[in-house]
Amino acid sequence: MRFAGSHWFLFAALAAVIAIGLGEGHGQDAGKKKGKQAQPKRADKAPDKNAHLPEPPATPVAQLKVAKGFQVELLYSVPKTEEGSWVNLCVDPKGRLIASDQNGGLYRITVPEIGSKDATKIEKIPVDIGEAQGLLWAFDSLYVVVNTAGKYPSGVYRVTDTDNNDMLDKVETLRTLEGRGEHGPHAVLLTPDKQNLYIVCGNGTKQTQFNRSRVPQLWGEDHLLPRMPDGRGFMRDVLGPGGCIYKIDPAGKEWELVSTGYRNEFDAAINREGELFTYDADMEWDFNTPWYRPTRVCHATSGSEWGWRNGAGKWPTYYADTLPPVVDVGPGSPTGIVFGYGAKFPARYQEALFICDWSYGKLYAVHFEPQGSSYTAKLEEFVTGTPLPLTDLVVRPQDGAMYFAIGGRKTKSGLYRVTYTGSESTEPSKLDQTVGKQDRELRRELESLHLQKDPRVIDKAWPHLASTDRFIRFAARVAIEHQDVKQWQDKALAEKDPQGAITALLALVRAAGTDPFHRKADLPVADSTLLGKIVTSLEKIDWQSLDGQQRNELLRVYAVAFNRLGPPSDDLKARTIARFDPAYPAATREQNAELANLLVYLQAPSAAEKTVLLLATAPTQEEQIEYARALRMLRAGWTPDLRESYFKWFHKAAGYKGGMSFVLFVENIKKDALTTLSDAEKDQLKPLLDAQPIQSAGPVAPPRPFVKEWKLDELTQLADAKLTGRNFDQGRKMFAAANCFGCHRFGNEGGSVGPDLSGAAGRFSRRDLLENIVDPSKVISDQYAAVRILTADGRIVIGRVVNLAGDNIKINTNMLDPTAVVDVDHRLVEEISPSPNSMMPNGLMNTLSEEEALDLVAYLLSRGDRSSPMFAK
C-alpha cells in the first residue's frame, strides 16, 4: 500500500502516532527546564506554507483493526478550528454525550440511533467553563475538573441548570487545585455507593487540604543512599507521595485521601465489587535504567502507596511499602478507562476494563483473573489504529454501545461508536465472583479500619501482618500505622512470626521515625534507643528460612530504619555488616541491588570488591547501573585496581543507550563518585579520568562468534525434548548475549523500544514464540512496525515514527538506540509505506550453542521464574 501526495494521510500517519500523550506517559516531557516543571518549547512561528490546504478528516475506520465480531463507526469528525480537540466524554440522563475541548469549552452531542443515517448533532454548552480533563454527570449536575492551560483556574466545578430549560447555565467552584499542565487534576467518577465522588490528580498537583486520610501521613522518599533527581531536572524538587486519588462529598466540602504514589494517572474505574482501578503513566526518559517502570494497571486499594518518586528514586514493586500492579502494559500514554458494564457485548467484554493508550493508538481490553485478595490480568488489543490518539471512552446505557474520542494536544479529533455484530450472546454477564471472595472480603474488612483510631484495631489487624497475601498484609499494616505507636511498639519488637515481624517492624520504623525530606515539628520524634531495639528484633529473623520476597522485604526494613532512625552506631553497623556480608552476592538481582545499597551505606570493607565484580559480570546495562549507582557513595575498601575498574566502566557505559535522561544520569553517577576520591587517587587516575570515552552504539554484551544458523523446526524439536534441568542464570545471560535486553523488557529490566516479552509465553505457543525470534519479519506488531519514507530531495528513511515537532517527523532508525532519531520535514514527503522488514535483526540466536539456546528458550518460557520446573535439577 502506498500513500503519495496525500496530506490527510500524512497528518493521520504522523501527527497522532507521535510518542507524546495527554496523560504524559511516553515521550511527553520534552522541553522541561532544569529545576522546574517547564512547558514545552515553542518554536518561532514561521509562515505556514500549507495553510491553504483543507483540514483532514478524523482517522477513517478503514484504518482501524477491531476485535473479531465488533465494528466501529466514525460518527463525527471534529472541526478543529471551531470545536477544538476533545479529551473527555460523559453521558447525561437523556443519553446525550458531553465532550470537552482540552483548550476550550464543552459540547453536548446527540448521537444517531444505531443503524440510522441521521447526522450527529453538536451543541455548544453556553457556560463559561472549559479546559476540562474530567467530566461526570451526577446529582443533577455536571461535575467538571479543570486542568488549566491558562484561562480557567484548575479545580473541581459543579455546573447546573437553574431554570430547568434543559441547558446548563450556572458554574459553581467547589475547590481550586494547585496544579496545571498535563500532570495536573484529571478525572472525576462516582464512588461505589453512588453517594460521593472520586477525584484523580497527577503528580504535578500539590496535595490539597483534606479532612481525613486513609493513607497514613508518614510518606517519605525513603532512599538509603542520596537521591538522584531526574537528570534533566524534571520535577526535581517535587517530593513524594506524587499523584493522589481523593474522595469528596457532592458539595465538595469533605475531602478524604484514598490512595497515593502515582506518576500521572489520568482516569479511574470501579468494578462490580466496588474495587477501584487506575492506569498509571511511565517516564520514558528513564528507558533502559533500573528504575524505569512501564505503564501499568493498578488496583487502588484503600491507603495504598504506589511508590512514585522523582528521578531514580521510584520504588520497585518488590518493596514491602508499595504494591504490585495488576498488569504491566509497557510504553504508552494512559488516558481514559472504563469497565464494559452495560455494553451489549459478549460476557467477557462486559467484564473487561477498557484502557486507552494515546501515543500508540491502542484501546486494550484488560481481562481480570482473581489472585488472592486482588487480581492479575491479561491484555487484548481491542481497537488499534494509526493514528488513534485515544482520549476517553464511555458505555452509553441507552444503546449498550461504547463511544470513544480521539484528540488532545490540538490533534485532529473524532467521535466513534463500537458495537457488537457477532453471533455470541450479549445478555448481561453473570460473572462467578466466588473465586477469591473470602480474601477480598477480609482485605475490605481490614480497610474499614483505616479511618479508625481505636486500640481495638491493633488486635483485629495484627494477625494479618503475617498473611501470605501482599494486599492483605498491606491493609493490616496501614490499619496499625493509624494507631498510636506507643500502643503497639513493644508488640512489634516481640513478634516471632518472620513475616509478621518484618511487616510489623516496617510499620514501626515508618510510624516512629521521619524521612529527612519530610520532617516537621508535629511528626513523631524517634526514641534514641529504638533503632537498636529494632535491629535486635530483625536479627532474630532467620535469613536462610526466608523466601525471595521476604528477603527483599527484610532488607527494605533495614533501609527505611537507617533512613528514618539512623545513622546507626558503630556497633549496629558492625553487626549488620557481619550479618549480610556472607549473603552478598545473592541469588537474585533484586537482593544484590538492595545488599549493595545497604553495604555501601554501611561502608562495609568488602563492598568495593564484591560490587565491582558484579558490575563487571552483570549481563544487562540496567543491572550494571544499579551497582554503579551504589558504588558512587562508597569511600571504604577501595584498592587502586578496584578504583581503576570502576572508572573504566564509565567508558564502557558511554556506549549504552536509553531515554532522554539516560546520559545525564550516568554523568551524575560519575560526578558523585569523583567526590569520594582523595587527591592522591585523582592524580593516579588522571589519565583515565581525562580520557574521552568512545561514543559507540555497541551492545552491552561483547560480540560472539558465529555458531550455526538455527532453523525453526530444529529449535522446536530440541525445545520439545530437552527443556528440563536448564540453567536459569545462563538463560538470562544469553538473553543479554543475543542483544534481546537492548530492545525488549523482560521482567523488570531491558529496553522499551520493542515489545515487552515478559508475558510472551502466555500469549504465544512455543513454536510461534520461537518463530518470532528466528524470523522476526514474518509477523510484525503494528505497535513496533517501521515505515519507509521517500522525500522530494531524494532521501529514503526507514524506521519507526516516535515523535513530531513542528513540521518535523522524528523517526527512530535503530531499536538498540532510543536516541537514534532522524528528522524528516513532512512537507517534503512524497511517499510513505510500511516497511516489509522488522526492525529486529535476523540471526540473533546464531551465536548460541545448543545448550545456550535451550537455556534461553527456558528463560523465555518460564517468564523469568527461577523456580520453574524447567530449572529443577
C-alpha positions in Angstrom: 0.0 0.0 0.0 1.4 3.4 -0.9 0.3 6.9 0.0 1.7 9.5 -2.3 0.8 13.2 -2.1 -2.0 12.6 0.4 -1.9 15.4 3.0 -4.6 14.0 5.2 -2.7 10.7 5.5 0.4 12.5 6.4 -1.4 14.1 9.3 -3.0 10.8 10.2 0.0 8.6 10.0 2.3 11.0 11.7 0.5 13.5 13.9 -1.1 11.1 16.3 1.4 8.3 16.5 3.8 10.8 17.9 5.0 9.4 21.2 3.6 12.0 23.4 0.4 11.8 25.3 -2.4 13.6 27.0 -1.7 11.6 30.2 2.0 12.4 29.8 3.2 8.9 29.6 5.6 8.2 26.7 7.6 11.0 25.1 5.8 13.6 27.0 8.3 15.6 28.9 10.4 17.1 26.2 11.3 20.7 26.7 11.3 20.7 30.5 13.6 23.3 32.1 16.1 22.2 34.8 14.8 22.8 38.3 11.1 23.4 37.5 8.3 21.9 35.6 8.6 23.8 32.4 6.2 24.0 29.5 7.1 22.5 26.1 9.4 24.7 24.0 7.6 26.7 21.3 9.4 27.3 18.1 9.2 30.8 16.5 6.2 30.8 14.2 7.1 30.8 10.5 4.6 31.3 7.7 2.7 28.1 7.1 3.2 27.1 3.5 0.4 24.6 3.8 -2.2 26.8 5.4 -4.3 26.8 2.2 -4.8 23.0 2.4 -8.2 21.7 3.7 -8.4 20.3 7.2 -8.1 16.5 7.1 -10.9 14.3 8.5 -10.5 12.1 11.6 -9.0 8.7 11.1 -11.2 6.6 8.8 -12.5 3.4 10.3 -10.9 1.5 7.3 -7.5 2.2 9.0 -8.6 0.5 12.3 -8.1 -3.0 13.4 -11.0 -4.2 15.6 -11.6 -7.4 17.6 -13.5 -10.1 15.9 -17.2 -9.6 15.8 -17.1 -5.8 16.5 -17.5 -2.8 14.3 -16.5 0.8 14.6 -18.3 3.8 13.2 -16.9 7.3 12.8 -19.8 9.4 14.0 -18.2 12.9 13.8 -15.0 14.4 12.6 -14.5 17.4 14.9 -13.6 20.7 13.1 -10.5 21.8 14.9 -10.7 25.5 14.4 -14.4 25.7 15.6 -14.7 22.9 18.2 -11.1 22.1 19.2 -9.6 18.8 20.3 -11.8 16.6 22.5 -10.3 14.9 25.6 -13.2 13.9 27.8 -16.7 12.3 27.5 -19.6 11.6 29.8 -23.3 10.7 29.3 -26.2 12.9 30.6 -29.5 11.4 31.9 -31.1 11.7 28.4 -28.3 9.7 26.8 -26.6 12.7 25.2 -22.8 12.8 25.3 -20.9 15.7 26.7 -17.4 16.4 25.4 -14.7 18.8 26.5 -12.1 20.6 24.3 -8.7 20.4 26.0 -8.2 24.1 25.3 -11.8 25.3 25.0 -15.3 24.7 26.1 -18.0 22.0 26.5 -20.2 20.4 23.8 -23.4 18.4 24.0 -23.8 15.6 21.5 -26.9 13.8 20.3 -25.8 10.6 18.6 -28.0 8.9 16.0 -29.7 5.6 16.8 -27.7 2.5 15.8 -28.3 1.8 12.1 -29.7 5.3 11.5 -28.4 7.5 8.7 -29.1 10.7 10.8 -26.3 13.1 11.5 -24.7 13.6 14.8 -25.9 16.8 16.4 -23.4 19.1 18.2 -24.4 21.9 20.6 -22.0 24.3 22.3 -22.9 24.4 26.1 -23.2 28.2 26.9 -21.3 28.2 30.2 -18.0 29.9 31.0 -16.0 26.8 31.8 -13.6 24.7 29.9 -10.1 23.1 29.6 -11.6 20.1 31.3 -9.9 16.8 31.8 -12.6 15.3 33.9 -16.4 15.2 33.3 -19.2 13.4 35.2 -23.0 13.7 35.3 -24.2 13.1 38.9 -26.5 14.6 41.5 -28.4 16.5 38.8 -25.2 18.3 37.9 -22.3 18.2 35.5 -19.0 17.9 37.5 -16.1 19.4 35.7 -12.4 19.0 36.7 -10.4 21.8 35.0 -6.7 21.3 34.3 -5.9 24.7 33.1 -3.8 25.7 30.2 -4.3 29.4 31.1 -7.9 30.7 31.2 -9.8 28.8 33.9 -8.3 28.0 37.3 -7.6 24.4 37.9 -10.0 22.7 40.2 -13.4 21.0 40.7 -16.6 22.7 39.5 -20.3 22.0 39.5 -22.5 23.1 36.6 -26.3 23.1 36.9 -29.5 24.1 35.0 -31.1 26.6 37.3 -34.2 27.4 35.2 -35.0 23.8 34.1 -34.8 24.7 30.4 -32.6 21.7 29.6 -29.5 23.9 29.3 -26.7 24.2 31.8 -26.3 27.8 32.9 -24.6 28.1 36.3 -21.0 27.3 37.3 -20.1 26.8 41.0 -16.5 26.5 42.1 -16.2 23.6 44.6 -12.4 23.8 45.1 -9.5 25.2 43.2 -6.4 22.9 43.0 -2.8 23.9 42.6 -1.7 22.1 39.5 -1.7 22.8 35.8 -0.4 21.2 32.7 -0.7 17.6 31.9 0.3 16.3 35.3 -2.5 18.3 37.0 -6.1 17.4 38.0 -7.8 14.8 35.9 -10.9 12.6 36.2 -14.0 12.6 38.4 -16.2 9.5 38.9 -18.8 8.2 41.3 -17.9 6.1 44.3 -19.3 2.5 44.5 -22.2 3.6 46.8 -23.0 6.5 44.4 -23.1 8.9 47.3 -19.7 10.6 46.8 -17.1 11.3 44.1 -13.5 10.3 43.4 -11.1 13.0 42.1 -8.0 11.8 40.3 -4.9 14.1 40.3 -1.5 13.7 38.7 1.9 14.2 40.4 2.1 17.8 39.3 -0.9 18.7 41.5 0.1 19.8 45.0 -1.7 18.0 47.7 -4.9 19.8 48.7 -6.1 20.1 52.3 -8.2 17.0 53.3 -10.4 16.2 56.3 -9.1 12.7 56.7 -6.7 10.2 55.1 -6.8 6.5 54.5 -3.1 6.7 53.7 -1.0 7.1 56.8 0.6 10.5 56.7 4.0 9.1 57.1 5.2 9.4 53.5 8.8 9.9 52.7 11.4 9.5 50.0 13.0 6.6 51.9 16.2 6.4 49.9 19.1 4.8 51.9 21.7 6.5 49.6 21.4 10.1 48.5 18.6 10.7 46.0 19.3 11.2 42.3 16.7 13.5 40.8 15.9 13.4 37.1 19.0 14.2 35.1 17.2 16.9 33.1 15.7 18.5 36.1 12.1 17.5 35.5 10.2 17.8 38.8 13.5 17.5 40.7 12.0 19.4 43.6 8.7 17.5 43.8 8.8 15.0 46.6 6.5 12.0 47.3 3.8 10.9 47.5 3.0 12.1 44.0 -0.3 11.6 42.2 -3.3 11.1 44.5 -6.9 9.9 44.4 -9.4 11.7 46.8 -13.0 11.0 47.8 -15.2 14.0 48.2 -18.9 14.7 49.0 -21.2 16.1 46.3 -20.8 19.6 47.7 -17.0 19.4 47.6 -16.7 20.2 51.3 -15.3 16.9 52.7 -12.1 15.6 51.2 -10.6 12.2 52.0 -7.3 11.0 50.7 -7.7 7.4 49.4 -4.5 6.4 47.5 -1.2 8.0 46.6 2.2 7.4 44.9 1.1 7.6 41.2 3.1 9.2 38.5 0.3 10.6 36.4 -2.9 8.5 36.4 -5.4 10.2 34.1 -8.6 8.2 34.9 -10.0 5.5 37.2 -12.8 3.0 37.1 -14.7 0.7 39.6 -15.6 -2.9 39.1 -18.8 -4.7 40.2 -17.5 -5.3 43.7 -16.6 -1.7 44.2 -12.8 -2.1 43.7 -11.0 0.9 42.3 -8.5 0.7 39.4 -6.4 3.2 37.5 -3.9 3.1 34.6 -0.7 4.9 35.6 1.9 6.5 33.3 5.6 5.8 32.8 8.6 8.0 32.5 10.1 7.3 29.1 13.2 9.4 29.8 14.2 6.6 32.1 14.2 3.9 29.4 17.0 1.3 30.0 17.6 2.3 33.6 16.9 0.0 36.5 14.3 2.4 37.9 12.2 2.6 34.8 8.6 1.4 35.4 6.3 0.8 32.4 2.7 2.0 32.3 0.6 -0.3 34.4 -2.9 -1.0 35.7 -3.0 -0.6 39.5 -5.6 -1.8 42.0 -6.1 1.3 44.0 -6.9 -0.2 47.4 -7.6 1.9 50.5 -4.5 3.5 51.9 -2.3 2.3 49.0 1.1 3.9 48.1 2.4 3.2 44.6 5.9 4.5 45.0 6.4 7.3 42.5 9.5 9.3 43.4 11.4 11.8 41.3 14.2 10.6 39.1 16.0 7.4 40.1 14.0 7.2 43.4 10.9 5.3 42.1 10.2 2.3 44.3 10.4 -1.2 42.7 7.4 -3.4 43.0 9.1 -5.8 45.4 9.3 -3.1 48.2 7.1 -4.0 51.1 5.7 -0.5 51.4 4.2 -0.5 47.9 2.1 -3.0 45.9 2.4 -4.9 42.6 0.4 -3.8 39.6 -2.4 -5.9 38.2 -0.6 -5.9 34.8 2.3 -4.1 33.2 1.3 -2.6 29.9 4.6 -1.2 28.5 5.5 2.2 26.9 2.5 4.4 26.2 0.4 7.3 27.5 -2.6 6.3 29.7 -5.8 8.3 29.1 -9.5 7.2 29.7 -10.5 3.9 31.2 -13.9 2.3 31.8 -15.4 -1.1 32.6 -17.6 -2.7 29.9 -20.7 -2.9 32.2 -23.9 -2.2 30.4 -22.4 -2.8 26.9 -24.2 -5.2 24.6 -21.0 -7.2 24.2 -20.2 -10.8 24.9 -19.8 -11.5 28.6 -16.0 -11.5 28.8 -16.0 -8.0 27.3 -18.7 -6.8 29.6 -16.4 -7.7 32.5 -13.3 -6.2 30.9 -11.6 -3.0 31.8 -11.0 -0.9 28.6 -8.0 1.3 28.8 -6.8 3.9 26.2 -3.2 4.4 25.1 -2.9 7.8 23.5 0.6 7.6 22.0 0.3 4.2 20.2 -3.3 4.3 19.3 -4.4 1.2 21.3 -7.6 0.5 23.1 -7.0 -2.5 25.3 -9.4 -4.9 26.8 -8.0 -5.9 30.2 -9.3 -9.3 31.3 -9.1 -9.9 35.0 -8.5 -13.0 37.0 -8.8 -13.1 40.8 -5.4 -13.7 42.6 -5.7 -13.8 46.3 -7.4 -10.6 47.5 -6.5 -8.8 44.3 -6.3 -9.6 40.7 -3.9 -10.3 37.8 -4.9 -9.7 34.2 -4.2 -10.3 30.5 -4.2 -7.7 27.8 -6.1 -7.8 24.5 -5.8 -5.3 21.7 -9.4 -4.4 21.2 -9.2 -1.5 18.7 -6.0 -0.2 17.2 -5.2 2.3 14.5 -2.6 4.7 13.0 -3.3 7.3 14.1 -5.7 6.8 17.0 -4.8 9.3 19.8 -7.4 7.9 22.2 -8.5 10.3 24.9 -11.7 9.0 26.6 -14.5 6.5 26.3 -17.9 5.7 27.8 -20.5 3.0 27.6 -23.9 4.6 26.8 -26.7 2.7 28.8 -29.4 3.7 26.3 -28.0 1.6 23.5 -25.3 -0.5 25.0 -22.7 0.8 22.7 -19.2 2.1 23.5 -18.2 5.6 22.4 -14.6 6.8 22.3 -13.0 10.1 21.3 -9.6 10.8 19.8 -7.8 14.2 20.0 -5.7 16.0 22.6 -2.7 18.3 22.1 -4.6 20.1 19.4 -4.6 17.0 17.2 -7.5 16.1 14.9 -10.4 14.9 16.9 -13.2 12.4 16.2 -16.1 10.6 17.9 -16.5 6.9 17.3 -19.0 4.2 18.2 -18.2 0.5 18.9 -21.0 -2.1 18.6 -21.0 -5.9 18.5 -22.2 -7.6 15.4 -21.1 -11.2 16.1 -23.1 -14.3 17.0 -22.3 -14.6 20.7 -24.9 -13.8 23.3 -24.9 -10.2 24.7 -27.2 -11.0 27.6 -26.0 -9.3 30.8 -23.0 -11.1 32.2 -23.4 -13.4 35.2 -19.8 -13.4 36.5 -18.8 -16.0 39.0 -17.5 -13.8 41.8 -16.8 -16.6 44.3 -13.1 -17.1 43.4 -11.1 -15.1 45.9 -14.3 -13.7 47.6 -13.2 -14.5 51.1 -9.8 -13.0 50.6 -11.3 -9.8 49.2 -13.8 -9.6 52.0 -11.0 -10.0 54.5 -9.0 -7.2 52.9 -12.0 -4.9 52.8 -12.7 -5.6 56.4 -9.2 -4.5 57.3 -9.6 -1.5 55.1 -12.7 -0.5 57.0 -10.3 0.1 60.0 -8.2 2.7 58.1 -10.2 5.7 59.4 -10.5 4.4 63.0 -8.1 5.4 65.8 -9.0 2.8 68.3 -6.7 0.4 70.3 -9.0 -2.5 69.4 -7.9 -2.1 65.8 -4.5 -3.4 66.7 -5.8 -6.8 67.9 -8.0 -7.1 64.8 -5.4 -6.3 62.3 -2.3 -7.8 63.9 -2.7 -11.5 62.9 -2.9 -10.5 59.2 0.6 -8.8 59.2 1.8 -12.3 58.6 -0.6 -13.0 55.7 0.9 -14.6 52.5 -1.3 -12.2 50.6 0.6 -8.9 50.0 -2.6 -6.8 49.7 -4.0 -8.2 52.9 -0.8 -7.6 55.0 -0.5 -4.2 53.4 -4.1 -3.4 54.5 -3.3 -4.7 58.0 -0.2 -2.6 58.3 -2.0 0.5 57.2 -4.6 -0.1 59.9 -1.8 -0.5 62.5 0.0 2.6 61.4 -3.1 4.7 62.0 -2.9 3.8 65.7 -0.8 5.4 68.4 2.7 3.9 68.0 3.2 3.7 71.8 0.3 1.2 72.0 1.9 -1.4 69.7 5.7 -0.7 69.6 6.6 -3.4 72.1 4.3 -5.8 70.3 6.2 -5.2 67.1 9.5 -5.7 68.7 8.4 -9.0 70.3 6.7 -10.5 67.2 8.0 -14.0 66.5 6.5 -14.9 63.1 9.1 -14.0 60.5 6.6 -12.4 58.0 4.6 -10.8 60.8 7.8 -9.4 62.3 9.0 -8.0 59.0 5.7 -6.2 58.4 5.3 -5.0 62.0 8.9 -3.6 62.1 8.4 -1.8 58.8 5.3 -0.2 60.3 7.3 0.7 63.4 10.1 2.4 61.6 7.6 4.4 59.5 5.5 5.4 62.4 8.2 6.2 64.9 10.7 7.9 62.6 10.5 10.6 59.9 12.0 10.8 56.5 14.7 13.6 56.3 12.9 15.3 53.4 9.5 15.4 55.2 10.4 16.2 58.8 8.0 18.5 60.5 7.7 19.6 64.1 4.4 17.8 64.6 5.7 14.4 63.5 6.9 11.8 66.0 10.5 12.1 67.2 12.4 8.8 67.2 13.4 7.3 70.5 17.3 7.3 70.5 17.4 3.7 71.7 14.7 2.4 69.3 16.9 1.7 66.4 19.0 -0.7 68.4 15.9 -2.5 69.6 14.6 -2.8 66.0 17.9 -4.1 64.7 18.0 -6.7 67.5 14.5 -7.8 66.6 15.5 -8.0 62.9 18.5 -10.2 63.8 16.1 -12.8 65.3 14.6 -13.4 61.9 16.5 -16.3 60.2 17.7 -15.2 56.8 18.1 -18.7 55.5 14.4 -19.6 56.2 13.0 -16.7 54.2 11.9 -16.8 50.6 13.0 -14.3 48.0 10.3 -11.7 48.5 10.6 -11.9 52.3 14.4 -11.3 52.0 13.6 -8.3 49.8 11.2 -7.0 52.5 13.6 -7.6 55.3 16.3 -5.6 53.6 13.7 -2.9 53.0 13.1 -2.6 56.7 16.8 -2.1 57.4 16.9 0.6 54.7 13.9 2.5 56.0 15.1 2.2 59.5 18.5 3.6 58.9 17.0 6.4 56.7 14.3 7.4 59.3 16.0 6.4 62.6 19.7 6.3 61.8 22.5 6.7 61.3 23.4 3.5 63.2 26.0 3.4 65.9 29.4 1.7 65.2 28.2 -1.4 67.0 25.0 -1.6 64.9 27.0 -1.1 61.7 29.4 -3.8 62.6 26.6 -6.3 63.4 24.7 -5.5 60.2 27.8 -5.9 58.1 28.6 -9.2 59.8 25.1 -10.4 59.1 24.8 -9.6 55.4 28.4 -9.7 54.1 28.2 -13.5 53.9 24.9 -13.2 52.0 26.4 -11.0 49.3 26.4 -11.6 46.4 22.9 -13.2 46.5 21.0 -15.4 44.1 18.8 -12.7 42.6 19.3 -9.3 41.0 16.8 -7.7 43.4 18.6 -8.9 46.5 22.0 -7.9 45.1 20.7 -4.4 44.4 19.4 -4.0 48.0 22.5 -5.6 49.6 24.8 -3.3 47.5 22.9 -0.2 48.7 22.9 -1.4 52.3 26.6 -2.4 52.5 27.7 0.7 50.7 25.7 2.8 53.1 27.4 1.0 56.0 30.8 1.4 54.2 31.5 -2.3 54.5 35.1 -3.2 53.8 34.2 -5.9 51.2 31.6 -3.8 49.4 34.0 -2.4 46.8 35.5 -5.8 45.7 32.2 -7.6 45.6 30.2 -4.9 43.9 32.9 -4.1 41.3 32.9 -7.8 40.4 29.1 -7.8 40.0 29.5 -4.6 37.9 31.9 -6.4 35.6 29.8 -9.6 35.2 26.2 -8.3 35.2 24.6 -9.2 31.8 22.5 -6.0 31.4 23.2 -2.3 31.5 20.3 -1.9 33.9 21.9 -4.2 36.5 25.3 -2.6 35.9 23.9 0.9 36.5 22.3 -0.4 39.8 25.8 -1.3 41.1 27.5 1.8 39.7 24.9 4.0 41.4 25.6 2.4 44.8 29.3 2.5 44.4 29.3 6.2 43.8 28.8 6.7 47.6 31.4 4.2 48.7 34.6 5.5 50.3 35.9 2.4 52.2 37.6 -0.7 50.9 39.0 0.6 47.6 42.2 -0.6 46.1 43.9 1.1 43.1 42.9 -1.8 40.8 39.2 -1.6 42.0 39.1 2.2 41.5 40.5 1.7 38.0 38.0 -1.0 37.2 35.1 1.1 38.4 36.0 4.3 36.5 36.8 2.2 33.3 33.1 1.2 33.5 32.1 4.7 32.7 33.9 4.5 29.4 32.0 1.3 28.7 28.7 2.9 29.7 29.3 5.7 27.2 28.1 3.3 24.5 24.9 2.3 26.4 21.6 3.7 25.2 18.5 4.9 27.0 15.9 7.6 27.3 16.5 11.4 27.2 17.8 11.5 30.8 20.0 8.4 30.5 23.3 10.1 29.6 22.8 12.7 32.4 22.0 10.0 35.0 25.3 8.3 34.1 27.2 11.6 34.2 25.7 12.4 37.7 26.7 9.0 39.0 30.3 9.7 37.9 30.2 13.2 39.4 29.2 11.8 42.8 31.9 9.1 42.5 34.6 11.6 41.9 33.8 13.3 45.2 34.9 10.1 47.0 38.4 10.2 45.6 41.3 11.5 47.6 43.7 13.9 45.9 46.2 11.1 45.5 43.7 8.9 43.8 42.7 11.7 41.5 46.4 12.1 40.5 46.8 8.3 40.0 43.6 8.0 37.9 44.1 11.3 36.0 44.8 9.7 32.6 41.7 7.5 32.9 39.5 10.4 34.2 40.7 12.8 31.5 40.4 10.3 28.6 37.4 10.9 26.4 35.2 7.8 26.2 34.4 6.5 22.7 30.8 7.1 22.0 29.5 3.9 20.4 26.2 2.2 19.7 27.6 -1.1 20.7 25.5 -3.5 22.7 26.2 -4.4 26.4 27.3 -7.9 25.5 30.6 -8.3 23.6 30.5 -9.7 20.1 30.2 -13.5 19.9 31.4 -15.9 17.2 29.0 -17.5 14.8 28.0 -21.0 15.9 25.3 -22.1 13.4 22.2 -20.9 11.6 19.3 -22.1 13.7 16.2 -23.3 11.9 12.8 -23.2 13.4 12.0 -26.9 13.1 15.3 -27.9 14.6 14.9 -25.5 17.5 11.3 -26.5 18.1 12.2 -30.2 18.3 15.0 -29.5 20.8 12.8 -27.4 22.9 10.1 -30.1 23.0 12.6 -32.7 24.1 15.2 -31.0 26.3 13.6 -28.3 28.4 14.5 -29.9 31.8 17.4 -29.3 34.1 18.1 -26.0 32.4 20.3 -23.2 33.8 18.3 -20.0 34.7 21.4 -17.7 35.1 22.8 -18.9 31.8 19.4 -18.3 30.1 19.4 -14.7 31.4 23.0 -14.2 30.2 22.0 -15.5 26.7 19.1 -13.1 26.6 21.7 -10.4 27.0 24.2 -12.0 24.7 21.7 -12.1 21.9 21.0 -8.4 22.5 17.4 -9.0 23.5 17.7 -6.8 26.5 18.7 -3.9 24.2 15.2 -3.6 22.9 12.9 -5.7 24.9 11.7 -5.6 28.5 11.6 -8.9 30.3 10.7 -9.0 34.0 11.9 -5.7 35.4 14.8 -5.0 33.1 15.6 -4.3 29.5 14.7 -1.8 26.8 11.3 -0.5 25.9 11.5 0.2 22.2 10.4 -3.3 21.4 7.5 -5.4 22.7 7.6 -6.4 26.3 8.4 -10.2 26.3 7.6 -10.8 30.0 4.3 -12.4 29.2 5.1 -13.7 25.7 4.9 -17.3 26.8 1.3 -16.8 27.8 0.3 -15.2 24.5 2.2 -17.4 22.0 2.6 -21.1 21.6 6.1 -22.5 22.0 6.6 -22.7 18.2 5.2 -19.3 17.5 7.4 -17.7 20.1 10.5 -19.4 18.5 9.4 -18.3 15.1 9.2 -14.7 16.2 12.9 -15.0 17.2 14.1 -16.9 14.2 12.1 -15.0 11.6 11.2 -11.6 13.1 9.8 -10.2 9.8 7.2 -12.9 9.3 4.7 -11.2 11.7 5.4 -7.6 12.7 3.5 -6.0 15.5 1.6 -2.8 14.4 2.9 -1.1 17.5 6.5 -1.6 16.5 6.3 -1.6 12.7 8.7 0.5 10.7 7.8 2.8 7.8 9.7 3.7 4.6 9.7 7.4 3.7 10.8 8.8 0.4 11.3 12.6 0.3 11.4 15.1 -2.6 15.1 15.7 -2.0 15.9 12.1 -2.6 16.2 10.8 0.9 15.0 7.3 2.0 14.4 6.9 5.7 13.3 3.6 7.3 12.4 3.4 10.9 9.6 3.9 13.5 7.7 7.1 14.0 8.3 8.2 17.5 7.6 12.0 17.7 6.6 15.1 15.9 8.0 18.6 16.4 6.6 21.4 14.3 7.0 20.3 10.6 9.5 17.6 11.5 8.7 13.9 11.7 11.0 12.2 14.1 12.0 8.6 13.0 13.9 6.2 15.2 16.2 4.2 12.9 17.8 1.9 15.4 15.8 -0.1 18.1 19.0 -0.6 20.1 19.4 3.2 20.5 16.3 5.2 21.6 18.1 8.4 20.8 18.9 7.5 17.1 16.3 9.8 15.7 16.3 11.4 12.2 14.2 14.4 11.3 12.1 14.5 8.2 10.2 17.6 7.0 6.7 16.2 6.3 6.2 18.8 3.5 9.0 17.1 1.6 7.5 13.6 1.9 6.4 12.1 -1.4 5.7 8.5 -0.4 5.3 6.7 2.9 4.7 3.0 3.0 5.0 0.1 5.6 8.4 -1.5 5.7 8.3 -5.2 4.9 11.2 -5.9 7.3 11.1 -5.9 11.1 13.5 -3.5 12.9 14.5 -6.6 14.9 17.6 -8.1 13.2 17.8 -11.7 12.0 20.2 -14.3 13.3 20.2 -13.3 16.9 20.5 -16.9 18.1 23.2 -17.9 15.6 25.9 -17.2 18.1 24.5 -19.6 20.7 25.4 -23.3 21.2 22.7 -25.9 21.7 22.8 -25.7 25.5 22.9 -21.9 25.5 19.9 -21.8 23.1 17.9 -24.2 25.2 18.7 -22.2 28.4 17.5 -19.0 26.6 14.3 -20.7 25.5 13.6 -22.0 29.0 14.2 -18.5 30.4 11.6 -17.0 28.0 9.1 -19.8 28.5 9.4 -19.6 32.3 8.6 -15.8 32.2 11.7 -15.3 34.2 10.7 -17.5 37.0 13.7 -19.1 38.6 11.5 -21.7 40.4 10.0 -23.0 37.2 10.2 -26.8 36.8 12.4 -26.3 33.7 15.2 -25.3 36.0 14.8 -28.1 38.5 17.9 -30.4 38.8 
